[in-house]
Amino acid sequence: MKIKSLFVAVLLAAGVVVAPANAATENPVVNSFTFTPQEIDLQGADTKITFELVVSHPSGIDNTTVQVSLKNGQKYAFAAPLSRVTPDASSTTATFRGTITFPRNAMPGV
């Protein structure tokens, strides 16, 4: 649960999910942020993690991609782009999906 909250905070703090410049001052809302699997076994094979982010704003979301970053305390990081899967740019809700592959030799703590 803490990881999910951290990802949402990172996305919002980094400004990767923003409303159009001519929109009202209202912030976008993260409707959901999910990823699977929930746990990574670094002893097994490489693990593919799938992310889905759903955001909304009354004026719409212009972004075609956002980036998710996973970091640990030793500056070890992975990043992956999430691509928009909802085609209508004028829609008030946008869904983004993407994957990242963790190598089994990744340092623990991410």
FIKOLZA-1660 file (N, C-alpha, C; in steps of 0.1 Angstrom, whole numbers, plus 5000, padded with zeros to 4 digits):
% residues 110
   i   px   py   pz ch aa at
   1 5008 4988 5000  A  M  N
   1 5000 5000 5000  A  M CA
   1 5009 5013 5000  A  M  C
   2 5020 5012 5007  A  K  N
   2 5028 5024 5007  A  K CA
   2 5035 5027 4994  A  K  C
   3 5038 5016 4986  A  I  N
   3 5044 5018 4973  A  I CA
   3 5034 5025 4964  A  I  C
   4 5021 5021 4964  A  K  N
   4 5011 5028 4956  A  K CA
   4 5010 5042 4959  A  K  C
   5 5010 5046 4972  A  S  N
   5 5009 5060 4976  A  S CA
   5 5021 5068 4971  A  S  C
   6 5033 5061 4972  A  L  N
   6 5045 5068 4968  A  L CA
   6 5045 5071 4953  A  L  C
   7 5041 5061 4945  A  F  N
   7 5040 5064 4930  A  F CA
   7 5031 5075 4927  A  F  C
   8 5019 5076 4933  A  V  N
   8 5010 5086 4930  A  V CA
   8 5016 5100 4934  A  V  C
   9 5022 5100 4946  A  A  N
   9 5029 5113 4950  A  A CA
   9 5040 5117 4941  A  A  C
  10 5048 5107 4936  A  V  N
  10 5059 5111 4927  A  V CA
  10 5053 5116 4914  A  V  C
  11 5043 5110 4909  A  L  N
  11 5037 5114 4896  A  L CA
  11 5031 5128 4897  A  L  C
  12 5024 5131 4908  A  L  N
  12 5019 5145 4910  A  L CA
  12 5029 5155 4913  A  L  C
  13 5039 5151 4921  A  A  N
  13 5049 5161 4925  A  A CA
  13 5058 5164 4913  A  A  C
  14 5061 5155 4905  A  A  N
  14 5069 5157 4893  A  A CA
  14 5062 5165 4882  A  A  C
  15 5049 5166 4883  A  G  N
  15 5042 5174 4873  A  G CA
  15 5040 5166 4860  A  G  C
  16 5041 5153 4860  A  V  N
  16 5040 5146 4848  A  V CA
  16 5026 5144 4843  A  V  C
  17 5016 5146 4852  A  V  N
  17 5002 5146 4848  A  V CA
  17 4997 5160 4851  A  V  C
  18 4995 5167 4840  A  V  N
  18 4991 5181 4841  A  V CA
  18 4979 5183 4832  A  V  C
  19 4972 5194 4835  A  A  N
  19 4960 5198 4827  A  A CA
  19 4965 5207 4816  A  A  C
  20 4958 5210 4806  A  P  N
  20 4962 5219 4795  A  P CA
  20 4964 5233 4801  A  P  C
  21 4973 5241 4795  A  A  N
  21 4977 5254 4800  A  A CA
  21 4965 5263 4801  A  A  C
  22 4955 5262 4793  A  N  N
  22 4944 5271 4793  A  N CA
  22 4932 5266 4802  A  N  C
  23 4935 5256 4810  A  A  N
  23 4925 5250 4819  A  A CA
  23 4924 5258 4832  A  A  C
  24 4914 5255 4839  A  A  N
  24 4912 5261 4852  A  A CA
  24 4923 5257 4861  A  A  C
  25 4924 5263 4873  A  T  N
  25 4935 5260 4882  A  T CA
  25 4933 5247 4890  A  T  C
  26 4922 5240 4887  A  E  N
  26 4919 5228 4894  A  E CA
  26 4929 5217 4890  A  E  C
  27 4934 5210 4900  A  N  N
  27 4944 5199 4897  A  N CA
  27 4938 5187 4891  A  N  C
  28 4945 5179 4883  A  P  N
  28 4941 5166 4878  A  P CA
  28 4939 5157 4890  A  P  C
  29 4930 5147 4889  A  V  N
  29 4927 5138 4899  A  V CA
  29 4932 5124 4895  A  V  C
  30 4939 5117 4903  A  V  N
  30 4943 5103 4901  A  V CA
  30 4932 5094 4905  A  V  C
  31 4925 5089 4895  A  N  N
  31 4913 5080 4898  A  N CA
  31 4918 5066 4903  A  N  C
  32 4929 5061 4897  A  S  N
  32 4934 5049 4901  A  S CA
  32 4949 5047 4896  A  S  C
  33 4956 5040 4903  A  F  N
  33 4970 5036 4899  A  F CA
  33 4972 5022 4904  A  F  C
  34 4974 5013 4895  A  T  N
  34 4975 4999 4898  A  T CA
  34 4988 4993 4891  A  T  C
  35 4993 4983 4897  A  F  N
  35 5005 4976 4891  A  F CA
  35 5004 4961 4896  A  F  C
  36 5009 4953 4887  A  T  N
  36 5009 4938 4890  A  T CA
  36 5022 4933 4884  A  T  C
  37 5029 4924 4891  A  P  N
  37 5025 4918 4904  A  P CA
  37 5028 4928 4915  A  P  C
  38 5022 4925 4927  A  Q  N
  38 5024 4934 4939  A  Q CA
  38 5038 4931 4945  A  Q  C
  39 5044 4920 4943  A  E  N
  39 5057 4917 4949  A  E CA
  39 5066 4912 4939  A  E  C
  40 5079 4915 4941  A  I  N
  40 5089 4911 4931  A  I CA
  40 5099 4901 4938  A  I  C
  41 5101 4890 4932  A  D  N
  41 5110 4880 4937  A  D CA
  41 5123 4881 4929  A  D  C
  42 5133 4887 4935  A  L  N
  42 5146 4889 4929  A  L CA
  42 5154 4876 4927  A  L  C
  43 5150 4865 4933  A  Q  N
  43 5157 4853 4932  A  Q CA
  43 5153 4845 4920  A  Q  C
  44 5141 4848 4914  A  G  N
  44 5136 4841 4903  A  G CA
  44 5140 4847 4890  A  G  C
  45 5132 4845 4879  A  A  N
  45 5135 4851 4866  A  A CA
  45 5132 4866 4866  A  A  C
  46 5136 4873 4856  A  D  N
  46 5132 4887 4854  A  D CA
  46 5117 4889 4856  A  D  C
  47 5113 4899 4863  A  T  N
  47 5099 4902 4865  A  T CA
  47 5094 4913 4857  A  T  C
  48 5083 4911 4850  A  K  N
  48 5076 4921 4842  A  K CA
  48 5065 4927 4850  A  K  C
  49 5066 4941 4852  A  I  N
  49 5055 4948 4860  A  I CA
  49 5047 4956 4851  A  I  C
  50 5034 4955 4852  A  T  N
  50 5025 4962 4843  A  T CA
  50 5018 4973 4852  A  T  C
  51 5018 4985 4847  A  F  N
  51 5012 4996 4854  A  F CA
  51 5000 5002 4846  A  F  C
  52 4990 5007 4853  A  E  N
  52 4978 5014 4847  A  E CA
  52 4975 5026 4856  A  E  C
  53 4974 5037 4850  A  L  N
  53 4971 5050 4856  A  L CA
  53 4959 5056 4850  A  L  C
  54 4949 5060 4858  A  V  N
  54 4937 5067 4853  A  V CA
  54 4936 5080 4859  A  V  C
  55 4936 5091 4852  A  V  N
  55 4935 5104 4857  A  V CA
  55 4924 5112 4850  A  V  C
  56 4919 5122 4857  A  S  N
  56 4908 5130 4851  A  S CA
  56 4909 5144 4855  A  S  C
  57 4903 5153 4846  A  H  N
  57 4903 5167 4848  A  H CA
  57 4891 5172 4840  A  H  C
  58 4883 5182 4846  A  P  N
  58 4871 5186 4839  A  P CA
  58 4874 5192 4825  A  P  C
  59 4886 5197 4823  A  S  N
  59 4890 5203 4810  A  S CA
  59 4896 5193 4800  A  S  C
  60 4899 5181 4805  A  G  N
  60 4906 5171 4797  A  G CA
  60 4920 5169 4801  A  G  C
  61 4927 5159 4796  A  I  N
  61 4941 5156 4798  A  I CA
  61 4947 5156 4784  A  I  C
  62 4958 5164 4782  A  D  N
  62 4965 5165 4769  A  D CA
  62 4976 5154 4767  A  D  C
  63 4982 5150 4779  A  N  N
  63 4993 5141 4778  A  N CA
  63 4991 5129 4770  A  N  C
  64 5001 5125 4762  A  T  N
  64 5001 5112 4755  A  T CA
  64 5009 5102 4762  A  T  C
  65 5018 5106 4771  A  T  N
  65 5026 5097 4779  A  T CA
  65 5029 5103 4792  A  T  C
  66 5032 5094 4802  A  V  N
  66 5037 5098 4815  A  V CA
  66 5048 5089 4818  A  V  C
  67 5056 5092 4828  A  Q  N
  67 5067 5083 4832  A  Q CA
  67 5065 5079 4846  A  Q  C
  68 5068 5066 4849  A  V  N
  68 5068 5061 4863  A  V CA
  68 5082 5057 4866  A  V  C
  69 5086 5061 4878  A  S  N
  69 5100 5058 4882  A  S CA
  69 5100 5051 4895  A  S  C
  70 5109 5041 4896  A  L  N
  70 5110 5033 4908  A  L CA
  70 5124 5035 4913  A  L  C
  71 5126 5039 4926  A  K  N
  71 5139 5042 4931  A  K CA
  71 5141 5037 4945  A  K  C
  72 5153 5034 4949  A  N  N
  72 5156 5030 4962  A  N CA
  72 5165 5041 4969  A  N  C
  73 5169 5039 4981  A  G  N
  73 5177 5049 4988  A  G CA
  73 5191 5050 4983  A  G  C
  74 5196 5041 4974  A  Q  N
  74 5210 5042 4969  A  Q CA
  74 5211 5047 4955  A  Q  C
  75 5201 5055 4951  A  K  N
  75 5200 5061 4938  A  K CA
  75 5199 5050 4926  A  K  C
  76 5195 5039 4929  A  Y  N
  76 5193 5028 4919  A  Y CA
  76 5179 5030 4914  A  Y  C
  77 5177 5032 4901  A  A  N
  77 5164 5036 4896  A  A CA
  77 5160 5029 4883  A  A  C
  78 5147 5026 4881  A  F  N
  78 5142 5021 4869  A  F CA
  78 5131 5031 4865  A  F  C
  79 5129 5033 4852  A  A  N
  79 5119 5042 4847  A  A CA
  79 5112 5036 4835  A  A  C
  80 5099 5039 4833  A  A  N
  80 5092 5034 4822  A  A CA
  80 5081 5044 4817  A  A  C
  81 5080 5045 4804  A  P  N
  81 5069 5054 4800  A  P CA
  81 5055 5047 4800  A  P  C
  82 5045 5054 4804  A  L  N
  82 5032 5048 4803  A  L CA
  82 5025 5056 4791  A  L  C
  83 5020 5048 4782  A  S  N
  83 5013 5054 4770  A  S CA
  83 4998 5055 4772  A  S  C
  84 4993 5066 4766  A  R  N
  84 4979 5068 4767  A  R CA
  84 4972 5058 4758  A  R  C
  85 4961 5052 4764  A  V  N
  85 4954 5042 4756  A  V CA
  85 4940 5047 4753  A  V  C
  86 4935 5058 4759  A  T  N
  86 4923 5064 4755  A  T CA
  86 4925 5074 4744  A  T  C
  87 4920 5072 4732  A  P  N
  87 4923 5079 4720  A  P CA
  87 4918 5094 4720  A  P  C
  88 4907 5097 4727  A  D  N
  88 4900 5110 4726  A  D CA
  88 4907 5120 4735  A  D  C
  89 4915 5129 4730  A  A  N
  89 4922 5139 4738  A  A CA
  89 4913 5149 4745  A  A  C
  90 4900 5150 4740  A  S  N
  90 4891 5159 4747  A  S CA
  90 4884 5152 4759  A  S  C
  91 4886 5139 4761  A  S  N
  91 4880 5132 4771  A  S CA
  91 4884 5137 4785  A  S  C
  92 4875 5138 4795  A  T  N
  92 4879 5143 4808  A  T CA
  92 4887 5132 4816  A  T  C
  93 4887 5120 4811  A  T  N
  93 4894 5109 4818  A  T CA
  93 4904 5103 4808  A  T  C
  94 4916 5100 4813  A  A  N
  94 4926 5094 4804  A  A CA
  94 4932 5082 4811  A  A  C
  95 4935 5071 4804  A  T  N
  95 4941 5059 4809  A  T CA
  95 4954 5057 4802  A  T  C
  96 4965 5055 4811  A  F  N
  96 4978 5052 4806  A  F CA
  96 4983 5039 4810  A  F  C
  97 4990 5031 4802  A  R  N
  97 4995 5018 4805  A  R CA
  97 5009 5016 4800  A  R  C
  98 5017 5008 4808  A  G  N
  98 5030 5005 4804  A  G CA
  98 5036 4994 4812  A  G  C
  99 5048 4989 4809  A  T  N
  99 5055 4979 4816  A  T CA
  99 5069 4982 4818  A  T  C
 100 5075 4976 4828  A  I  N
 100 5089 4977 4831  A  I CA
 100 5094 4963 4835  A  I  C
 101 5106 4959 4831  A  T  N
 101 5111 4946 4835  A  T CA
 101 5122 4948 4845  A  T  C
 102 5120 4942 4857  A  F  N
 102 5131 4942 4867  A  F CA
 102 5140 4930 4864  A  F  C
 103 5153 4932 4863  A  P  N
 103 5162 4921 4861  A  P CA
 103 5164 4914 4875  A  P  C
 104 5166 4902 4875  A  R  N
 104 5167 4894 4887  A  R CA
 104 5179 4898 4895  A  R  C
 105 5189 4905 4889  A  N  N
 105 5200 4909 4897  A  N CA
 105 5199 4924 4902  A  N  C
 106 5187 4929 4902  A  A  N
 106 5184 4943 4907  A  A CA
 106 5187 4943 4922  A  A  C
 107 5192 4955 4927  A  M  N
 107 5195 4956 4941  A  M CA
 107 5182 4957 4949  A  M  C
 108 5181 4950 4960  A  P  N
 108 5169 4951 4969  A  P CA
 108 5167 4965 4974  A  P  C
 109 5154 4968 4978  A  G  N
 109 5151 4980 4983  A  G CA
 109 5143 4990 4974  A  G  C
 110 5141 4986 4962  A  V  N
 110 5134 4995 4953  A  V CA
 110 5119 4995 4957  A  V  C
% end
